[in-house]
Amino acid sequence: MTDGRSVEDLVVGVLGGTGPQGRGLAVRLAAAGQRVLLGSRDAERAGEVAASVAERATAAAGGIDVSVTGGSNVDVAGAADLVIVAVPYAGHADTLAELATPLAGKVVVDCVVPMAFDELGAYVLDVPEGSVAQQAAALLPDSHVVGAFHHLSAVLLEDLSTPTLDGDVMVVGDVREATDVVQALAGRLPGMRGIYAGRLRNARQVEALTINLVSVNRRYKAHAGIRVTDV
């Protein structure tokens, strides 16, 4: 899975890395010293965004070596040790259906939320498999799918003028080694912890909770997150 390597030594790929959530996770991880591969359907666009992410991460890293490279989603999926999926829900199934082979044997972290908006605000979409993470697991039968990073504000992730984030990352999955690695990766973000929150079948509640946070943020003009107490 990760060949016993520590999380600091893993190359992390971000699919959908040109979008706000993927870009925010990439810049934070890069600033912490993680080697990052940033993927997109458009490899040229990925390269441009990767250069910008590297520049901003370097300015905030305090002398830590920063490595961010852009490429196509398929190239990033093949080259990374661990992959974060941050594509829009509308393209989630089509994107992963093409990547089962390069993602085989790897930890795949899904942070996609099935969310839509109407005149009443944000609401959760039904996913036939039960959750987006379970959809990923069905499409990637040879990967170790973990749900995590749903509740982090893209705005706060990208704002490196605030070096420390305040919150926890709820991690769900069926393979202990995989969830342990993702919890450790979450802990690479200053101020954050990775908290095990159950099996992958519990991803539906974790994903849907994001809609509640969006509602909080719209009412209070904030960027609310989650903090788990007594752990």
ABEGO torsion letter per residue (X at the ends): XAGGBBAAABBBBBBGAABAAAAAAAAAAAAAGBBBBBBBABAAAAAAAAAAAAAAAAAAAGGBBBBBBBBBAAAAAAABABBBBABBAAAAAAAAAAAAAAABGBBBBBABBBBBBBAAEBBBBBBAAGBAAAAAAAABAABBBBBBGAABBAAAAABAABABBBEBBBBBEABAAAAAAAAAAAAABBGBBBBBAEBAAAAAAAAAAAAAAAAAAAAAGBBBBBBBBGX
